[in-house]
């Protein structure tokens, strides 16, 4: 009986933690993709090359630095909330979270090889990842989460069908109006000019 009571009391905390971990994971992956696509200026390229080649403990300092630098920003956000500016405080917290996750994700990508050469870092990283996977698995096993996933899947399928219908309708209208042929002719003329110049 006491085990069941404890389980029900802890459930909201487990699910909240799992949701936060899922959000963190999404931000992490989205940040890595975004930074990979951004055009980088030469200075940033040189800086990233230097960061990727630093020794393990220097890499550790660089990895921890963004979180330390954002700590005063979070304190500022809490002060804004306590002084009657909850919206401003929330905007600061969310912005710091997104920026911090993006920065840490990029730094980790650059320093991962050096960091994982530290045995204790690799060990604790594996412990944290196993804990995160266990929490998320508990959340995904719930009926409520499965309903949310089913709803999202239905929404994505409806969006995909709508987009396919829209594209088909648009291309059909262009063909009827002659826009499609005109565009094809323009592209061919441009390609021919390029070949002539070469």
Number of C-alpha atoms within 10 A of each C-alpha: 6 7 8 9 10 10 12 11 11 11 14 11 11 16 18 13 16 21 16 13 16 17 12 15 14 13 19 20 14 15 21 20 14 12 14 11 9 8 9 12 8 9 9 11 12 12 10 16 12 11 18 18 14 15 14 17 13 14 22 19 10 17 23 13 14 17 16 11 11 16 13 11 16 19 14 15 23 18 14 17 15 11 10 10 13 15 12 13 22 16 12 19 19 13 14 18 17 15 16 21 23 22 20 20 22 21 22 20 13 20 23 18 15 19 21 14 13 13 10 11 13 13 11 11 14 12 11 11 11 12 12 16 14 13 19 19 12 14 21 18 10 11 10 11 14 13 12 12 13 12 12 12 12 12 12 12 12 12 12 12 12 12 12 12 12 12 12 12 12 12 14 14 13 15 13 11 11 11 14 15 13 13 12 11 12 12 12 12 12 12 11 12 11 10 9 8 6 6
